[in-house]
């Protein structure tokens, strides 16, 4: 973990970041490989759309892949390995009303699935982009450990009584994120035309109501991803505390837009192409790249999954940045590292356990922040020795002001290093 990454802002600019790095310096990637299942590269029919989620709530992230062109289904590859070495031995299909969940696809998109906790019931749901430009919500009617879904509804926007279907024309690629940092998750949708549509939530975080739509801005004009077919992933990728934009495109490239405005009002001024092993990612042909940033091997570095027209799942592992050399002679000694694991299980209850590791003895404290950056609980740990440690979520909540279920951000500070994890709390 690098100084700049370890000091990154948790969510909405409530911690100071480390020294500013070049625009995409925190997304340093190794050469790509194809993810395998039972020793064979995954090859879905049609166009692949990968992401990760703890599907069966066992504390390990699984692989979720949208597939198909004329019919879109959602493959679930359960991780039978470990957090640091994921392994897969086949897949099942997500289920809706007792059958394979499926939507009508077309062209280069069968289905674009993203796992979300949509409401306050603590059960993972599915937001799905369709080829016809519309976005659907499939609500979990099963359990969090074994999701099953209803028949789905098309999401709408507009004033009450005057709502219409969310429709971006074609090739809807949705992601759920708090775009304007108001504590309510919005819907950001890519489309065939290369633009990025922002549907703002005027309801509450657990009962979204979209009233208005706007377009992401680039240099004072509507952002238009090169070669079209935008597929957005929104996250602070350069460590400056402001959410940035990553997108795929028709050509199979990955495009990075650094946020040059504010975290609560993102805007962009140009782009750069993302590289892997110092070479621009440029999948062969015109494969329609669809990226997803994750921590694939639980090492604290950002990794990149990319789906494409070849049906494969392309994986680019993040590389830890070097510490550099002082005056060309004396190596700069790296500062103590801290690795914070996701709570297990997550969604978390007070009985869930948070594990972390220290590379050197450090003074440690834990804090929990809500979706708008307010500290709602703290737990000083004092000075701890190097090695693995654990703490129960319930210990962190004791004496805090956390009353409701929802999305929180957990911060672990060790010395001057900070690591963060998203925590979905169910009370």
KAPE-V874470 format. One record per pair of residues at least 24 apart in sequence whose ideal C-beta (glycine too) atoms are under 10 Angstrom apart, sorted by the first residue. I is the first residue (numbers start at 1). GAP is how many residues later the second one is. If there is no record, write none. Layout:
# KAPE-V874470
I|GAP ; I|GAP
This chain:
# KAPE-V874470
1|298 ; 1|299 ; 1|300 ; 1|319 ; 1|320 ; 1|333 ; 1|334 ; 1|336 ; 1|337 ; 1|338 ; 1|339 ; 1|358 ; 1|416 ; 1|417 ; 1|418 ; 2|24 ; 2|26 ; 2|237 ; 2|298 ; 2|299 ; 2|318 ; 2|319 ; 2|320 ; 2|321 ; 2|332 ; 2|333 ; 2|335 ; 2|415 ; 3|236 ; 3|318 ; 3|320 ; 3|329 ; 3|331 ; 3|332 ; 3|413 ; 3|414 ; 4|234 ; 4|235 ; 4|236 ; 4|317 ; 5|234 ; 5|295 ; 5|296 ; 5|297 ; 5|313 ; 5|315 ; 5|316 ; 5|412 ; 5|413 ; 5|414 ; 6|233 ; 6|294 ; 6|329 ; 6|330 ; 6|331 ; 6|332 ; 6|333 ; 6|334 ; 6|406 ; 6|407 ; 6|408 ; 6|409 ; 6|410 ; 6|411 ; 6|412 ; 6|413 ; 6|414 ; 7|232 ; 7|234 ; 7|406 ; 7|409 ; 7|410 ; 7|411 ; 7|412 ; 8|228 ; 8|229 ; 8|230 ; 8|231 ; 8|232 ; 8|233 ; 8|410 ; 8|411 ; 8|412 ; 9|227 ; 9|230 ; 9|231 ; 9|232 ; 9|233 ; 9|234 ; 9|254 ; 9|364 ; 9|400 ; 9|409 ; 9|411 ; 10|226 ; 10|231 ; 10|357 ; 10|359 ; 10|363 ; 10|365 ; 10|398 ; 10|399 ; 10|400 ; 10|401 ; 10|408 ; 10|409 ; 10|410 ; 10|411 ; 10|412 ; 11|167 ; 11|170 ; 11|225 ; 11|230 ; 11|232 ; 11|252 ; 11|358 ; 11|359 ; 11|360 ; 11|361 ; 11|362 ; 11|396 ; 11|397 ; 11|398 ; 11|400 ; 11|409 ; 11|411 ; 12|166 ; 12|168 ; 12|169 ; 12|170 ; 12|171 ; 12|224 ; 12|229 ; 12|230 ; 12|231 ; 12|251 ; 12|252 ; 12|357 ; 12|358 ; 12|359 ; 12|360 ; 12|361 ; 12|362 ; 12|397 ; 13|168 ; 13|223 ; 13|227 ; 13|228 ; 13|229 ; 13|230 ; 13|249 ; 13|250 ; 13|251 ; 13|360 ; 14|227 ; 14|249 ; 14|353 ; 14|355 ; 14|356 ; 14|358 ; 14|359 ; 14|360 ; 14|361 ; 14|395 ; 14|397 ; 15|226 ; 15|352 ; 15|354 ; 15|358 ; 15|394 ; 15|396 ; 15|398 ; 15|403 ; 15|405 ; 16|225 ; 16|402 ; 17|219 ; 17|221 ; 17|222 ; 17|223 ; 17|224 ; 17|225 ; 17|401 ; 18|221 ; 18|222 ; 18|398 ; 18|399 ; 18|400 ; 19|220 ; 20|218 ; 20|219 ; 20|220 ; 21|217 ; 21|218 ; 21|219 ; 21|300 ; 22|216 ; 22|236 ; 22|250 ; 23|214 ; 23|215 ; 23|217 ; 23|221 ; 23|233 ; 23|234 ; 23|235 ; 23|237 ; 23|247 ; 23|248 ; 23|249 ; 24|213 ; 24|214 ; 24|220 ; 24|222 ; 24|230 ; 24|232 ; 24|233 ; 24|234 ; 24|247 ; 24|248 ; 24|249 ; 24|250 ; 24|251 ; 25|212 ; 25|213 ; 25|214 ; 25|296 ; 26|210 ; 26|211 ; 26|212 ; 26|213 ; 26|214 ; 26|218 ; 26|275 ; 26|276 ; 26|292 ; 26|295 ; 27|208 ; 27|210 ; 27|211 ; 27|217 ; 27|219 ; 27|227 ; 27|229 ; 27|247 ; 27|248 ; 27|249 ; 27|266 ; 27|274 ; 27|275 ; 27|276 ; 27|277 ; 27|289 ; 27|291 ; 27|292 ; 28|246 ; 28|247 ; 28|248 ; 28|249 ; 28|250 ; 28|273 ; 28|274 ; 28|288 ; 28|289 ; 28|290 ; 28|291 ; 28|292 ; 28|293 ; 28|294 ; 29|225 ; 29|245 ; 29|246 ; 29|247 ; 29|248 ; 29|249 ; 29|250 ; 29|252 ; 29|272 ; 29|273 ; 29|274 ; 29|275 ; 29|286 ; 29|287 ; 29|288 ; 29|289 ; 29|290 ; 30|246 ; 30|247 ; 30|271 ; 30|273 ; 30|274 ; 30|285 ; 30|286 ; 30|287 ; 30|288 ; 30|289 ; 31|245 ; 31|246 ; 31|247 ; 31|248 ; 31|285 ; 31|286 ; 32|244 ; 32|245 ; 32|247 ; 32|249 ; 32|251 ; 32|272 ; 32|273 ; 32|274 ; 32|280 ; 32|282 ; 32|283 ; 32|284 ; 32|285 ; 33|279 ; 33|280 ; 33|281 ; 33|282 ; 33|283 ; 33|284 ; 34|276 ; 34|278 ; 34|279 ; 34|280 ; 34|281 ; 35|28 ; 35|30 ; 35|42 ; 35|51 ; 35|53 ; 35|261 ; 35|270 ; 35|277 ; 35|278 ; 35|279 ; 35|280 ; 36|51 ; 36|52 ; 36|276 ; 36|277 ; 36|279 ; 37|26 ; 37|38 ; 37|40 ; 37|43 ; 37|50 ; 37|51 ; 37|52 ; 37|53 ; 37|54 ; 37|276 ; 38|49 ; 38|50 ; 38|51 ; 38|52 ; 39|48 ; 39|49 ; 39|50 ; 41|269 ; 41|270 ; 41|271 ; 41|272 ; 41|273 ; 42|25 ; 42|33 ; 42|35 ; 42|46 ; 42|49 ; 42|269 ; 42|270 ; 42|271 ; 42|272 ; 43|24 ; 43|267 ; 43|268 ; 43|269 ; 43|270 ; 44|24 ; 44|29 ; 44|31 ; 44|47 ; 44|66 ; 44|263 ; 44|266 ; 44|267 ; 44|268 ; 44|269 ; 45|24 ; 45|25 ; 45|26 ; 45|28 ; 45|65 ; 45|266 ; 46|24 ; 46|25 ; 46|26 ; 46|27 ; 46|59 ; 46|61 ; 46|62 ; 46|63 ; 46|64 ; 46|65 ; 46|263 ; 46|265 ; 47|25 ; 47|58 ; 47|60 ; 47|61 ; 47|62 ; 47|63 ; 47|64 ; 47|65 ; 47|84 ; 47|124 ; 47|240 ; 47|241 ; 47|242 ; 47|243 ; 47|260 ; 47|261 ; 47|262 ; 47|263 ; 47|264 ; 48|27 ; 48|62 ; 48|239 ; 48|240 ; 48|242 ; 48|257 ; 48|258 ; 48|259 ; 48|260 ; 48|261 ; 48|262 ; 48|263 ; 48|264 ; 48|265 ; 48|266 ; 49|25 ; 49|26 ; 49|60 ; 49|61 ; 49|62 ; 49|63 ; 49|64 ; 49|65 ; 49|79 ; 49|80 ; 49|124 ; 49|182 ; 49|199 ; 49|239 ; 49|241 ; 49|242 ; 49|243 ; 49|256 ; 49|257 ; 49|258 ; 49|259 ; 49|264 ; 50|25 ; 50|27 ; 50|63 ; 50|240 ; 50|241 ; 50|242 ; 50|244 ; 50|255 ; 50|256 ; 50|257 ; 50|258 ; 50|262 ; 50|263 ; 50|264 ; 50|265 ; 51|61 ; 51|62 ; 51|63 ; 51|64 ; 51|124 ; 51|182 ; 51|239 ; 51|240 ; 51|241 ; 51|242 ; 51|243 ; 51|254 ; 51|256 ; 51|262 ; 52|25 ; 52|27 ; 52|34 ; 52|63 ; 52|240 ; 52|241 ; 52|242 ; 52|243 ; 52|244 ; 52|251 ; 52|253 ; 53|60 ; 53|61 ; 53|62 ; 53|63 ; 53|71 ; 53|73 ; 53|94 ; 53|241 ; 54|24 ; 54|25 ; 54|61 ; 54|70 ; 54|90 ; 54|91 ; 54|288 ; 54|290 ; 54|291 ; 54|292 ; 54|293 ; 54|370 ; 55|24 ; 55|37 ; 55|39 ; 55|60 ; 55|69 ; 55|89 ; 55|90 ; 55|91 ; 55|92 ; 56|68 ; 56|87 ; 56|88 ; 56|89 ; 56|90 ; 56|91 ; 56|289 ; 57|65 ; 57|66 ; 57|67 ; 57|86 ; 57|87 ; 57|88 ; 57|89 ; 57|90 ; 57|287 ; 57|288 ; 57|289 ; 57|290 ; 58|87 ; 58|286 ; 58|287 ; 59|24 ; 59|282 ; 59|283 ; 59|284 ; 59|285 ; 59|286 ; 59|287 ; 59|293 ; 59|294 ; 59|296 ; 60|26 ; 60|27 ; 60|238 ; 60|282 ; 60|284 ; 61|25 ; 61|233 ; 61|234 ; 61|235 ; 61|236 ; 61|237 ; 61|281 ; 61|285 ; 62|24 ; 62|26 ; 62|29 ; 62|53 ; 63|25 ; 63|28 ; 63|231 ; 63|233 ; 63|242 ; 63|250 ; 63|252 ; 64|27 ; 64|30 ; 64|49 ; 64|50 ; 64|51 ; 64|62 ; 64|228 ; 65|26 ; 65|46 ; 65|48 ; 65|240 ; 65|242 ; 65|246 ; 65|247 ; 65|248 ; 66|28 ; 66|37 ; 66|39 ; 66|43 ; 66|44 ; 66|45 ; 66|46 ; 66|47 ; 66|48 ; 66|62 ; 66|63 ; 66|107 ; 66|224 ; 66|241 ; 67|24 ; 67|26 ; 67|38 ; 67|43 ; 67|44 ; 67|46 ; 67|240 ; 67|244 ; 68|34 ; 68|35 ; 68|36 ; 68|37 ; 68|38 ; 68|41 ; 68|42 ; 68|43 ; 68|63 ; 68|243 ; 69|36 ; 69|37 ; 69|38 ; 69|39 ; 69|40 ; 69|41 ; 69|42 ; 69|62 ; 69|240 ; 70|34 ; 70|35 ; 70|36 ; 70|37 ; 70|40 ; 70|61 ; 71|29 ; 71|31 ; 71|32 ; 71|33 ; 71|34 ; 71|35 ; 71|39 ; 71|40 ; 72|29 ; 72|30 ; 72|31 ; 72|32 ; 72|33 ; 72|34 ; 72|37 ; 72|38 ; 72|39 ; 72|40 ; 72|41 ; 72|56 ; 72|57 ; 72|58 ; 72|59 ; 73|27 ; 73|28 ; 73|29 ; 73|30 ; 73|32 ; 73|37 ; 73|38 ; 73|40 ; 74|26 ; 74|27 ; 74|28 ; 74|29 ; 74|36 ; 74|37 ; 74|38 ; 74|39 ; 74|41 ; 74|52 ; 74|54 ; 74|64 ; 74|75 ; 75|25 ; 75|38 ; 75|238 ; 76|37 ; 76|39 ; 76|71 ; 77|236 ; 82|215 ; 82|216 ; 83|212 ; 83|213 ; 83|214 ; 83|215 ; 83|216 ; 83|258 ; 83|259 ; 83|261 ; 83|272 ; 84|211 ; 84|212 ; 84|213 ; 84|214 ; 84|215 ; 84|257 ; 85|211 ; 85|212 ; 85|213 ; 86|210 ; 86|211 ; 86|212 ; 86|229 ; 88|225 ; 94|32 ; 94|34 ; 94|44 ; 94|53 ; 94|54 ; 94|55 ; 95|43 ; 95|46 ; 95|47 ; 95|51 ; 95|52 ; 95|53 ; 95|54 ; 96|30 ; 96|42 ; 96|45 ; 96|52 ; 96|53 ; 96|54 ; 96|55 ; 96|56 ; 97|41 ; 97|44 ; 97|51 ; 97|52 ; 97|53 ; 97|54 ; 97|55 ; 98|50 ; 101|25 ; 101|27 ; 101|35 ; 101|37 ; 101|46 ; 101|47 ; 101|48 ; 101|49 ; 101|50 ; 101|51 ; 103|25 ; 103|26 ; 103|27 ; 103|28 ; 103|29 ; 103|31 ; 103|33 ; 103|35 ; 103|49 ; 104|26 ; 104|27 ; 104|28 ; 105|25 ; 105|26 ; 105|27 ; 105|66 ; 106|24 ; 106|25 ; 106|26 ; 106|64 ; 106|65 ; 107|24 ; 107|25 ; 107|63 ; 107|64 ; 107|85 ; 107|122 ; 107|181 ; 108|62 ; 108|63 ; 108|84 ; 108|121 ; 108|142 ; 108|178 ; 108|179 ; 108|180 ; 108|182 ; 108|200 ; 108|201 ; 109|24 ; 109|61 ; 109|62 ; 109|63 ; 109|64 ; 109|83 ; 109|120 ; 109|122 ; 109|179 ; 109|181 ; 111|25 ; 111|61 ; 112|59 ; 112|60 ; 112|61 ; 112|62 ; 112|63 ; 112|77 ; 112|78 ; 112|119 ; 112|178 ; 112|195 ; 113|25 ; 113|61 ; 114|59 ; 114|60 ; 114|61 ; 114|62 ; 114|119 ; 114|178 ; 115|25 ; 115|32 ; 115|61 ; 116|58 ; 116|59 ; 116|60 ; 116|69 ; 116|71 ; 116|308 ; 117|27 ; 117|59 ; 117|68 ; 117|88 ; 117|89 ; 117|230 ; 117|288 ; 117|289 ; 117|290 ; 117|307 ; 117|309 ; 118|58 ; 118|67 ; 118|87 ; 118|88 ; 118|89 ; 118|90 ; 119|86 ; 119|87 ; 119|88 ; 119|89 ; 119|286 ; 120|84 ; 120|85 ; 120|86 ; 120|87 ; 120|284 ; 120|285 ; 120|286 ; 120|306 ; 120|307 ; 121|85 ; 121|284 ; 121|305 ; 122|225 ; 122|226 ; 122|227 ; 122|283 ; 122|284 ; 122|302 ; 122|303 ; 122|304 ; 122|305 ; 123|24 ; 123|25 ; 123|26 ; 123|224 ; 123|303 ; 124|25 ; 124|223 ; 124|300 ; 125|24 ; 125|25 ; 125|27 ; 125|51 ; 126|26 ; 127|28 ; 127|45 ; 127|47 ; 127|48 ; 127|49 ; 127|60 ; 127|62 ; 128|24 ; 128|26 ; 128|27 ; 128|44 ; 128|46 ; 129|37 ; 129|39 ; 129|42 ; 129|43 ; 129|44 ; 129|45 ; 129|46 ; 129|60 ; 129|61 ; 129|62 ; 129|102 ; 129|161 ; 130|24 ; 130|37 ; 130|38 ; 130|40 ; 130|41 ; 130|42 ; 130|44 ; 131|39 ; 131|40 ; 131|41 ; 131|61 ; 132|33 ; 132|35 ; 132|36 ; 132|37 ; 132|38 ; 132|39 ; 132|40 ; 133|32 ; 133|33 ; 133|34 ; 133|35 ; 133|36 ; 133|37 ; 133|38 ; 133|39 ; 133|56 ; 133|58 ; 133|59 ; 133|60 ; 133|64 ; 134|31 ; 134|32 ; 134|33 ; 134|34 ; 134|35 ; 134|36 ; 134|38 ; 134|40 ; 134|55 ; 135|30 ; 135|31 ; 135|32 ; 135|33 ; 135|37 ; 135|38 ; 135|39 ; 135|52 ; 135|54 ; 135|62 ; 135|64 ; 135|75 ; 136|29 ; 136|30 ; 136|36 ; 136|38 ; 137|37 ; 137|50 ; 137|71 ; 144|201 ; 144|202 ; 144|203 ; 144|280 ; 144|282 ; 145|200 ; 155|32 ; 155|34 ; 155|44 ; 155|53 ; 155|55 ; 156|43 ; 156|53 ; 156|54 ; 157|30 ; 157|40 ; 157|42 ; 157|43 ; 157|44 ; 157|45 ; 157|51 ; 157|52 ; 157|53 ; 157|54 ; 157|55 ; 157|56 ; 158|41 ; 158|51 ; 158|52 ; 158|53 ; 158|54 ; 158|55 ; 159|43 ; 159|50 ; 159|52 ; 159|53 ; 160|42 ; 160|49 ; 160|51 ; 162|49 ; 163|46 ; 163|47 ; 163|48 ; 166|31 ; 166|33 ; 166|44 ; 166|47 ; 167|24 ; 167|30 ; 168|24 ; 168|25 ; 168|27 ; 168|28 ; 168|29 ; 168|31 ; 168|45 ; 168|62 ; 169|24 ; 169|26 ; 169|28 ; 170|59 ; 171|57 ; 171|58 ; 171|59 ; 171|60 ; 171|79 ; 171|117 ; 171|119 ; 172|25 ; 172|59 ; 173|56 ; 173|57 ; 173|58 ; 173|59 ; 173|60 ; 173|74 ; 173|75 ; 173|115 ; 173|117 ; 174|25 ; 174|57 ; 174|58 ; 175|56 ; 175|57 ; 175|58 ; 175|59 ; 175|60 ; 175|117 ; 176|25 ; 176|32 ; 176|58 ; 177|55 ; 177|56 ; 177|57 ; 177|58 ; 177|66 ; 177|89 ; 178|27 ; 178|56 ; 178|65 ; 178|85 ; 178|86 ; 178|193 ; 178|194 ; 178|229 ; 179|35 ; 179|37 ; 179|55 ; 179|64 ; 179|84 ; 179|85 ; 179|86 ; 179|87 ; 180|34 ; 180|63 ; 180|82 ; 180|83 ; 180|84 ; 180|85 ; 180|86 ; 181|61 ; 181|62 ; 181|81 ; 181|82 ; 181|83 ; 181|84 ; 181|85 ; 181|190 ; 181|191 ; 181|192 ; 182|82 ; 182|189 ; 182|190 ; 183|187 ; 183|188 ; 183|189 ; 183|190 ; 183|191 ; 183|223 ; 183|224 ; 184|24 ; 184|25 ; 184|187 ; 184|188 ; 185|186 ; 185|222 ; 186|24 ; 186|28 ; 186|48 ; 187|26 ; 188|28 ; 188|42 ; 188|44 ; 188|45 ; 188|46 ; 188|55 ; 188|57 ; 188|78 ; 189|24 ; 189|41 ; 189|42 ; 189|43 ; 190|26 ; 190|35 ; 190|38 ; 190|39 ; 190|40 ; 190|41 ; 190|42 ; 190|43 ; 190|55 ; 190|57 ; 190|58 ; 190|59 ; 190|100 ; 191|34 ; 191|37 ; 191|38 ; 191|39 ; 191|40 ; 191|41 ; 192|36 ; 192|37 ; 192|38 ; 192|58 ; 192|96 ; 193|29 ; 193|31 ; 193|32 ; 193|35 ; 193|36 ; 193|37 ; 194|28 ; 194|29 ; 194|30 ; 194|31 ; 194|32 ; 194|33 ; 194|34 ; 194|35 ; 194|36 ; 194|53 ; 194|55 ; 194|56 ; 194|61 ; 195|27 ; 195|28 ; 195|29 ; 195|30 ; 195|33 ; 195|35 ; 196|26 ; 196|27 ; 196|28 ; 196|29 ; 196|34 ; 196|35 ; 196|36 ; 196|38 ; 196|49 ; 196|51 ; 196|61 ; 196|70 ; 196|72 ; 197|33 ; 197|35 ; 198|34 ; 198|36 ; 198|68 ; 205|165 ; 205|166 ; 205|167 ; 205|199 ; 205|201 ; 205|202 ; 206|198 ; 206|199 ; 206|200 ; 206|201 ; 216|29 ; 216|31 ; 216|41 ; 216|50 ; 216|51 ; 216|52 ; 217|44 ; 217|48 ; 217|49 ; 217|50 ; 217|51 ; 217|52 ; 218|27 ; 218|39 ; 218|42 ; 218|49 ; 218|50 ; 218|51 ; 218|52 ; 218|53 ; 219|41 ; 219|48 ; 219|49 ; 219|50 ; 219|51 ; 220|47 ; 220|49 ; 223|24 ; 223|34 ; 223|43 ; 223|44 ; 223|45 ; 223|48 ; 225|24 ; 225|25 ; 225|28 ; 225|30 ; 225|32 ; 225|46 ; 226|24 ; 226|25 ; 226|27 ; 226|29 ; 226|45 ; 226|47 ; 227|24 ; 227|25 ; 227|26 ; 227|28 ; 227|59 ; 227|61 ; 227|62 ; 228|60 ; 229|57 ; 229|59 ; 229|60 ; 229|61 ; 230|25 ; 230|60 ; 231|24 ; 231|57 ; 231|58 ; 231|59 ; 231|60 ; 231|61 ; 231|75 ; 231|76 ; 232|25 ; 232|58 ; 232|59 ; 233|57 ; 233|58 ; 233|59 ; 233|60 ; 233|61 ; 233|71 ; 233|72 ; 234|25 ; 234|32 ; 234|59 ; 235|58 ; 235|67 ; 236|27 ; 237|37 ; 237|56 ; 237|65 ; 242|24 ; 242|25 ; 244|24 ; 245|26 ; 246|25 ; 246|28 ; 246|45 ; 246|46 ; 246|47 ; 246|58 ; 247|24 ; 247|27 ; 247|42 ; 247|43 ; 247|44 ; 248|26 ; 248|33 ; 248|35 ; 248|39 ; 248|40 ; 248|41 ; 248|42 ; 248|43 ; 248|44 ; 248|58 ; 248|59 ; 248|60 ; 249|24 ; 249|37 ; 249|38 ; 249|39 ; 249|40 ; 249|41 ; 249|42 ; 250|35 ; 250|36 ; 250|37 ; 250|38 ; 250|39 ; 250|59 ; 251|31 ; 251|32 ; 251|34 ; 251|35 ; 251|36 ; 251|37 ; 251|38 ; 252|29 ; 252|30 ; 252|31 ; 252|32 ; 252|33 ; 252|34 ; 252|35 ; 252|36 ; 252|37 ; 252|54 ; 252|56 ; 252|57 ; 252|58 ; 252|62 ; 253|27 ; 253|28 ; 253|29 ; 253|30 ; 253|34 ; 253|36 ; 253|38 ; 253|53 ; 254|26 ; 254|27 ; 254|28 ; 254|29 ; 254|35 ; 254|36 ; 254|37 ; 254|50 ; 254|52 ; 254|62 ; 255|26 ; 255|34 ; 255|36 ; 256|35 ; 263|110 ; 274|30 ; 274|32 ; 274|42 ; 275|41 ; 276|28 ; 276|30 ; 276|38 ; 276|39 ; 276|40 ; 276|41 ; 276|43 ; 277|39 ; 277|42 ; 281|25 ; 281|33 ; 281|35 ; 283|24 ; 283|25 ; 283|26 ; 283|27 ; 283|29 ; 283|31 ; 284|24 ; 284|25 ; 284|26 ; 285|24 ; 285|25 ; 287|24 ; 287|25 ; 287|27 ; 289|25 ; 291|25 ; 293|25 ; 294|24 ; 295|46 ; 295|47 ; 295|126 ; 298|41 ; 298|43 ; 298|44 ; 299|40 ; 300|37 ; 300|38 ; 300|39 ; 300|40 ; 300|41 ; 300|57 ; 300|119 ; 300|121 ; 334|25 ; 334|26 ; 335|24 ; 335|25 ; 335|27 ; 335|79 ; 335|80 ; 335|81 ; 335|82 ; 336|24 ; 336|25 ; 336|26 ; 336|50 ; 336|78 ; 336|79 ; 336|80 ; 336|81 ; 337|25 ; 337|49 ; 337|77 ; 337|78 ; 337|80 ; 337|82 ; 338|24 ; 338|26 ; 338|74 ; 338|75 ; 338|76 ; 338|77 ; 338|79 ; 338|80 ; 338|81 ; 339|49 ; 339|73 ; 339|75 ; 339|78 ; 339|80 ; 340|26 ; 340|70 ; 340|71 ; 340|72 ; 340|74 ; 340|78 ; 340|79 ; 340|80 ; 340|81 ; 341|47 ; 341|49 ; 341|71 ; 341|78 ; 341|80 ; 342|68 ; 342|79 ; 342|80 ; 342|81 ; 343|48 ; 343|49 ; 343|50 ; 343|53 ; 343|67 ; 343|78 ; 343|79 ; 343|80 ; 343|81 ; 343|82 ; 344|46 ; 344|49 ; 345|79 ; 345|81 ; 346|47 ; 346|75 ; 346|76 ; 346|77 ; 346|78 ; 346|79 ; 346|80 ; 347|58 ; 347|60 ; 347|76 ; 347|77 ; 347|78 ; 347|79 ; 348|44 ; 348|45 ; 348|46 ; 348|48 ; 348|49 ; 348|57 ; 348|60 ; 348|62 ; 348|73 ; 348|75 ; 348|76 ; 348|77 ; 348|78 ; 348|79 ; 349|43 ; 349|44 ; 349|45 ; 349|48 ; 349|56 ; 349|76 ; 349|77 ; 349|78 ; 350|42 ; 350|43 ; 350|44 ; 350|45 ; 350|46 ; 350|47 ; 350|48 ; 350|52 ; 350|75 ; 350|76 ; 350|77 ; 351|41 ; 351|42 ; 351|43 ; 352|40 ; 352|41 ; 352|42 ; 352|44 ; 352|71 ; 352|73 ; 352|74 ; 353|37 ; 353|38 ; 353|39 ; 353|40 ; 353|41 ; 353|42 ; 354|25 ; 354|35 ; 354|36 ; 354|37 ; 354|38 ; 354|39 ; 354|41 ; 354|42 ; 354|56 ; 354|58 ; 354|67 ; 354|69 ; 355|33 ; 355|34 ; 355|35 ; 355|36 ; 356|25 ; 356|28 ; 356|32 ; 356|33 ; 356|34 ; 356|35 ; 356|54 ; 356|56 ; 356|58 ; 356|63 ; 356|65 ; 357|29 ; 357|30 ; 357|31 ; 357|32 ; 357|57 ; 357|62 ; 358|26 ; 358|27 ; 358|28 ; 358|29 ; 358|30 ; 358|31 ; 358|54 ; 358|56 ; 358|57 ; 358|59 ; 359|27 ; 359|28 ; 359|55 ; 359|58 ; 360|25 ; 360|26 ; 360|27 ; 360|54 ; 360|55 ; 360|57 ; 361|24 ; 361|25 ; 361|26 ; 361|53 ; 361|54 ; 362|24 ; 362|51 ; 362|52 ; 362|53 ; 362|54 ; 362|55 ; 363|50 ; 363|51 ; 363|52 ; 364|25 ; 364|27 ; 364|48 ; 364|49 ; 364|50 ; 364|51 ; 364|53 ; 365|46 ; 365|47 ; 365|48 ; 365|49 ; 366|25 ; 366|27 ; 366|29 ; 366|30 ; 366|44 ; 366|45 ; 366|46 ; 366|47 ; 367|29 ; 367|33 ; 367|42 ; 367|43 ; 367|44 ; 367|45 ; 367|46 ; 367|51 ; 367|53 ; 368|25 ; 368|28 ; 368|29 ; 368|32 ; 368|33 ; 368|34 ; 368|40 ; 368|41 ; 368|42 ; 368|43 ; 368|55 ; 368|57 ; 369|39 ; 369|40 ; 369|41 ; 369|42 ; 369|51 ; 369|54 ; 370|31 ; 370|32 ; 370|34 ; 370|36 ; 370|37 ; 370|38 ; 370|39 ; 370|55 ; 371|35 ; 371|36 ; 371|37 ; 371|38 ; 373|36 ; 374|27 ; 375|25 ; 375|26 ; 375|36 ; 376|24 ; 376|25 ; 376|26 ; 376|27 ; 376|32 ; 377|24 ; 377|25 ; 377|31 ; 377|33 ; 378|33 ; 379|33 ; 380|33 ; 381|31 ; 381|32 ; 381|33 ; 383|31 ; 383|32 ; 384|30 ; 389|25 ; 393|30 ; 393|32 ; 396|27 ; 397|28 ; 397|30 ; 402|25 ; 403|24
